Amino acid sequence: MTDKYSRRKFLAVAGSAAAMDVMAKTVSAEQGRKTKNIKIIGVSCSPRKGKTTAAALKICLDAAGGVDKNISTELIELAGLNISVFDPGDVKATQGDFTGLIPVLSEPSVAALIVGTPVYFGSMTSLCKAFLDHCMVFRQKSFALSGKVAGIVAVGGARNGGQELAIQSVQAALLCQEMIVVGDGRPTGHFGATLFNSGNDDISSDEFGIATAKNLGRRVAEVALQIAQAKL
Ligand SMILES: Cc1cc2nc3c(=O)[nH]c(=O)nc-3n(C[C@H](O)[C@H](O)[C@H](O)COP(=O)(O)O)c2cc1C
């Protein structure tokens, strides 16, 4: 071994490398502990207040809130609000109650949105479409929803009533906002929460659907948290 690679030098280098490794691990553990307070908002796009879509979103939000104590959640129901067809020719005049939602949804502490829609003829409700079209203002405001996480919940009257089709159409609109769209996490692990109303406006017997709602809420929260920590 030449002097350059002498045992003493090797041990010194190895020792300081080990010390640096310990320091790096300590710093990254501290970074791991730092967590910003983040908010996750559920938006129910059912014209019926407090019914199955709202119930499914509550399950998602409860699961999301359970991921970390720094996560707060809020459910906004569009039912009863004045959200009419979006008119790009006269945005201000047709904005109605959507005006009040603009600062709420674009608030930087809002790390994720979970959009819930009933399935209407294999797609989202017209209220949901009107809401998503009004979200055009966020694109125009330098993509104010960009980087926020999005998950979708669809509730139908049948087990296979078009939940995935409805989810896909909502996802398409949110991708256009540069949102980070995720599905329900493992073990169900597909496109979002897919529930069905077994009659009497009840989702409580839909074990699989409830599992997808919990897994979506958890997945949305985990990804939102990772992004928030990366920004610290
Ligand atoms: C106009 C209309 C169309 C519907 N189309 C479908 C459908 O295509 N597939 C389905 O599974 N359920 C369909 N349903 C049933 C609703 O999706 C279901 O009742 C849902 O639970 C309603 O959500 P809500 O309780 O939040 O209002 C339809 C209901 C209405 C009123």
The ligand as a Gaussian input file, in Angstrom:
#p B3LYP/6-31G(d) Opt

LIG

0 1
 C      -80.020000      11.772000     -12.923000
 C      -79.426000      10.603000     -12.223000
 C      -78.631000       9.728000     -12.906000
 C      -78.035000       8.648000     -12.256000
 N      -77.223000       7.821000     -12.970000
 C      -76.591000       6.816000     -12.342000
 C      -75.679000       5.977000     -13.063000
 O      -75.426000       6.142000     -14.238000
 N      -75.052000       4.984000     -12.372000
 C      -75.295000       4.758000     -11.042000
 O      -74.704000       3.841000     -10.477000
 N      -76.145000       5.542000     -10.342000
 C      -76.792000       6.569000     -10.949000
 N      -77.616000       7.394000     -10.237000
 C      -77.777000       7.165000      -8.770000
 C      -76.889000       8.092000      -7.934000
 O      -75.581000       8.105000      -8.404000
 C      -76.877000       7.627000      -6.475000
 O      -78.185000       7.636000      -5.965000
 C      -75.991000       8.440000      -5.583000
 O      -75.885000       7.789000      -4.334000
 C      -76.485000       9.862000      -5.368000
 O      -75.559000      10.603000      -4.597000
 P      -76.077000      11.540000      -3.392000
 O      -76.699000      10.657000      -2.367000
 O      -74.859000      12.206000      -2.871000
 O      -77.035000      12.507000      -3.988000
 C      -78.258000       8.447000     -10.867000
 C      -79.083000       9.347000     -10.180000
 C      -79.665000      10.408000     -10.841000
 C      -80.537000      11.370000     -10.062000

